[in-house]
Amino acid sequence: MGNLFRTGVLIAAMTALFMAVGYFIGGTGGMVMALGFALVTNFIGYWNSDKMVLRMQGAQAVDARRAPDLYRMVEELSANAGISTPKVYVINTEQPNAFATGRNPQNGAVAVSAGLLKHLDQREVAAVIAHELAHIKNRDTLIMTVTGTFAGAISMLAQFGLFFGGGNSRDNPLGMIGTLLMVFLAPLAAVIVQMAVSRTREYEADKDGAIIARDPLALASALDKINQLARRTVNVAAERNPAMAHLYIANPLSGARMDNLFSTHPDVRNRIAQLQRLANEIGTGGGPRAPRQPEVSPFGQPRQAPRSSAPSAGAGGWRVPSTRNDDRGNGPGPWG
């Protein structure tokens, strides 16, 4: 209920900003048009945003046949979280990362990169997936869809006002000055709101995801590893669509990762510190590579000590499902 209330407040605030942009560009008529544009934009975004995001990021759907280990892990963690099992996707990029999308827990989707499965061990992958499931459970995917849609639409509206002569309207209280102000200030305000909301939700998802996986230090270890490896790997799909960067568990773009107005994610060191405090509170203190955990994992199997490096396919570790056809044009088998 709290997240639904926050979503309603956020929609109201962004709609008010949207209408203000319309008013300063085209007066009362512009405000009414902006309201109509906001309603249409959010209607389309609500029903189709997940499909658009997955398509733009090049995510490929996998099932229990193609990725049995991964799919079973998502199923069991979803049961821990008390939500329906979301659809599972793999992104064909070497950068270790993941994101969640979907308008509600009944229509959620989790996407993990091939690099995540390659470089992280089982505990760390489980912790990352639990983080994404927390986003779905808390309806953060809807919140971020709303803010992202509004941010893009406000910027588009301001540009339309400039190029189509909104400053010449007699009903415009500030004339061309108002139009110019909106062109520069409105998108900036929308992006600041979007990024601030994104940072807040990441902290909450870290906490809730660590509880779902019952392993805060595994998530701390995963974040540290992702942060180091992501800097050396380019996520082409994310670079082409930077407006989607806030959906990922870690910033997929190049640039500073700081807790300031213009960052999409909290500083990784702050997130790790929060997880270490949580581990101490629930009695799993220690370093991220050697946590004191129960003898049985959330998956009903004896816990094994994490490996110092990512396991290879030949060693019985993670196998990355292929998303490409072979040379003869046949589709990939269960594991490519």
JOGINOR-V283203 format. One record per residue. OMEGA is omega in radians with two decimals (NA if undefined). Layout:
OMEGA / OMEGA
This chain:
3.13 / 3.13 / 3.09 / 3.11 / 3.13 / 3.11 / 3.11 / 3.11 / -3.14 / 3.12 / 3.13 / -3.12 / -3.13 / 3.08 / 3.10 / 3.10 / 3.13 / -3.13 / 3.08 / 3.08 / 3.12 / -3.12 / -3.11 / 3.07 / -3.05 / 3.12 / -3.10 / 3.11 / 3.11 / 3.12 / 3.13 / 3.11 / 3.13 / 3.11 / 3.11 / 3.12 / 3.13 / -3.13 / 3.14 / -3.12 / -3.11 / 3.08 / 3.12 / -3.12 / -3.11 / -3.04 / -3.00 / -3.04 / -3.11 / 3.13 / -3.14 / -3.12 / -3.13 / 3.12 / -3.12 / -3.14 / 3.10 / -3.11 / 3.13 / -3.11 / 3.02 / -3.14 / -3.10 / 3.13 / -3.07 / -3.10 / -3.02 / -3.12 / -3.12 / -3.09 / 3.13 / 3.11 / 3.13 / 3.12 / -3.05 / 3.08 / 3.08 / 3.08 / 3.06 / -3.10 / -3.13 / 3.12 / 3.07 / 3.10 / 3.13 / 3.01 / -3.06 / -3.12 / 3.03 / 3.12 / -3.07 / 3.05 / 3.14 / 3.13 / 3.10 / -3.11 / 3.14 / 3.03 / 3.08 / 3.10 / -3.11 / -3.04 / 3.12 / -3.11 / 3.13 / -3.12 / -3.10 / 3.08 / 3.08 / 3.12 / 3.10 / -3.12 / 3.06 / 3.11 / 3.11 / 3.13 / -3.10 / -2.96 / -3.11 / 3.09 / -3.00 / 3.13 / -3.10 / 3.09 / 3.13 / -3.13 / 3.12 / 3.12 / 3.10 / 3.06 / -3.13 / 3.08 / 3.07 / 3.07 / -3.13 / -3.12 / -3.11 / -3.12 / 3.06 / -3.14 / 3.07 / -3.13 / -3.09 / 3.05 / 3.14 / -3.10 / 3.12 / 3.13 / 3.13 / -3.13 / 3.11 / -3.12 / 3.11 / 3.10 / 3.13 / -3.13 / 3.13 / 3.11 / 3.08 / -3.14 / -3.14 / -3.03 / -3.12 / 2.96 / 3.13 / -3.11 / -3.14 / -3.12 / 3.12 / -3.12 / -3.14 / -3.03 / -3.10 / 3.10 / -3.10 / 3.11 / 3.11 / 3.12 / -3.13 / 3.10 / -3.12 / -3.14 / -3.07 / -3.01 / -3.07 / 3.10 / 3.13 / 3.12 / -3.13 / -3.13 / 3.11 / 3.10 / -3.13 / -3.08 / 3.12 / 3.11 / -3.12 / -3.12 / 3.14 / -3.10 / 3.11 / 3.10 / -3.13 / -3.14 / 3.05 / -3.11 / -3.10 / 3.12 / 3.10 / 3.11 / 3.12 / -3.14 / -3.10 / -3.05 / -3.10 / -3.06 / 3.03 / 3.09 / 3.08 / 3.12 / 3.14 / -3.14 / 3.13 / -3.13 / 3.12 / -3.12 / -3.14 / -3.07 / -3.10 / 3.14 / -3.08 / -3.07 / 3.14 / 3.02 / -3.00 / -3.12 / 3.13 / 3.12 / 3.11 / -3.11 / -3.05 / 3.12 / 3.14 / -3.03 / -3.08 / -3.13 / -3.05 / 3.11 / 3.07 / -3.09 / -3.12 / -3.07 / 3.05 / -3.14 / -3.08 / 3.07 / -3.05 / 3.09 / 3.06 / -3.04 / -2.98 / 3.09 / -3.13 / -3.08 / 3.03 / 3.05 / -3.09 / -3.14 / 3.10 / 3.13 / 3.12 / 3.12 / 3.11 / -3.13 / 3.10 / 3.07 / 3.12 / 3.13 / 3.12 / -3.12 / -3.08 / 2.99 / 3.08 / -3.09 / -3.12 / 3.14 / -3.08 / -3.14 / -3.11 / -3.13 / 3.04 / -3.06 / 3.02 / -3.12 / -3.12 / -3.13 / 3.07 / -3.09 / 3.06 / -3.12 / 3.10 / 3.12 / 3.07 / 3.12 / 3.14 / 3.14 / -3.11 / 3.11 / -3.09 / -3.14 / 3.09 / 3.14 / -3.13 / -3.12 / 3.10 / -3.13 / -3.13 / 3.03 / -3.04 / 3.12 / 3.14 / 3.07 / -3.12 / 3.04 / 3.11 / -3.05 / -3.13 / 3.08 / 3.12 / 3.10 / -3.14 / 3.07 / -3.09 / 3.10 / 3.10 / NA
